[in-house]
C-alpha cells in the first residue's frame, strides 16, 4: 500500500499507490518516511486523492527540497491534477501543465 520504490542505474522512482486519502496516509507515510533518495515521483496510477493525500505528497517533496535532492514528476494522474488544482496546490506541488492534446 505505501507505494513502491524502484532503483535503476540513475534514478530512484517512487510509485504512488492508487489511493492516497485520509484513511491511508498513515500507512503510506510510514513507508515513505525514509525515502530521501527519490529522484522521480510517479503518481500516474493514483485514482483517489484528497487533501490529506496532497499534504503528504507536499511534505515528501518539501523534505526532498530541504535535503537538496532534485526530483521530477514522471507521471501525474488526472485525480492528482484535478484535486491539486481545486485546492490551489498545483504550483506548490510543481505539477506540470499537460501538453496540448493530453487529457
PLY file of the C-alpha trace (Angstrom):
ply
format ascii 1.0
element vertex 103
property float x
property float y
property float z
element edge 102
property int vertex1
property int vertex2
end_header
0.00 0.00 0.00
2.71 2.61 0.75
3.85 2.70 -2.85
6.96 1.15 -4.25
10.50 2.29 -4.83
12.31 1.17 -7.93
16.01 1.81 -8.27
17.54 1.94 -11.72
21.06 2.84 -12.82
20.42 6.54 -12.41
17.01 7.11 -10.86
15.06 6.08 -7.80
11.37 6.24 -8.64
8.62 6.42 -6.05
5.47 4.81 -7.45
2.50 6.25 -5.56
-0.28 3.85 -4.57
-3.72 4.13 -6.22
-5.37 5.61 -3.11
-3.80 8.40 -1.05
-6.55 9.53 1.30
-7.20 10.31 4.94
-7.77 6.60 5.53
-4.42 5.55 4.02
-1.93 8.37 4.68
-0.68 6.97 8.00
0.37 3.67 6.42
1.77 5.41 3.35
3.71 7.90 5.47
5.39 5.08 7.39
6.52 3.62 4.08
7.82 6.94 2.79
9.46 8.27 5.96
12.95 7.15 4.92
12.50 7.77 1.22
15.05 10.56 0.90
16.90 9.22 -2.13
14.00 9.66 -4.53
14.74 11.29 -7.89
11.40 10.77 -9.56
7.77 10.60 -8.40
5.25 8.63 -10.43
1.68 9.48 -9.45
0.19 8.30 -12.74
-1.59 5.39 -11.04
-3.31 7.45 -8.36
-7.08 7.14 -8.72
-8.15 8.68 -5.41
-6.51 11.51 -3.50
-7.86 14.01 -1.01
-6.50 16.96 0.97
-4.63 14.67 3.38
-3.06 12.83 0.46
-1.89 16.03 -1.20
-0.48 17.23 2.13
1.51 14.00 2.39
2.87 14.43 -1.14
3.75 18.04 -0.40
5.54 17.06 2.83
7.57 14.47 0.93
8.51 16.90 -1.82
9.43 19.63 0.68
11.60 17.11 2.51
13.42 16.31 -0.72
13.85 20.02 -1.41
15.25 20.69 2.07
17.69 17.80 1.62
18.88 19.38 -1.63
17.55 16.47 -3.68
16.46 17.37 -7.20
13.37 15.44 -8.26
10.81 15.41 -11.03
7.39 14.04 -11.85
7.32 11.15 -14.30
3.54 10.93 -14.25
0.62 12.76 -12.67
-2.87 11.26 -12.83
-5.97 13.29 -13.57
-7.10 12.66 -9.98
-3.94 14.27 -8.57
-4.00 17.10 -11.11
-7.69 17.95 -10.55
-7.57 17.73 -6.75
-4.42 19.87 -6.60
-6.00 22.43 -8.91
-9.23 22.50 -6.89
-7.25 23.07 -3.68
-4.88 25.61 -5.23
-1.80 23.41 -4.72
-0.73 22.78 -8.32
2.02 25.41 -8.29
3.28 24.43 -4.85
3.46 20.78 -5.93
5.15 21.81 -9.20
2.63 19.78 -11.16
3.48 20.12 -14.84
0.97 21.63 -17.20
-0.32 18.91 -19.53
0.80 19.24 -23.10
-1.76 20.11 -25.76
-3.82 17.13 -26.76
-3.25 15.39 -23.44
-6.30 14.63 -21.32
0 1
1 2
2 3
3 4
4 5
5 6
6 7
7 8
8 9
9 10
10 11
11 12
12 13
13 14
14 15
15 16
16 17
17 18
18 19
19 20
20 21
21 22
22 23
23 24
24 25
25 26
26 27
27 28
28 29
29 30
30 31
31 32
32 33
33 34
34 35
35 36
36 37
37 38
38 39
39 40
40 41
41 42
42 43
43 44
44 45
45 46
46 47
47 48
48 49
49 50
50 51
51 52
52 53
53 54
54 55
55 56
56 57
57 58
58 59
59 60
60 61
61 62
62 63
63 64
64 65
65 66
66 67
67 68
68 69
69 70
70 71
71 72
72 73
73 74
74 75
75 76
76 77
77 78
78 79
79 80
80 81
81 82
82 83
83 84
84 85
85 86
86 87
87 88
88 89
89 90
90 91
91 92
92 93
93 94
94 95
95 96
96 97
97 98
98 99
99 100
100 101
101 102
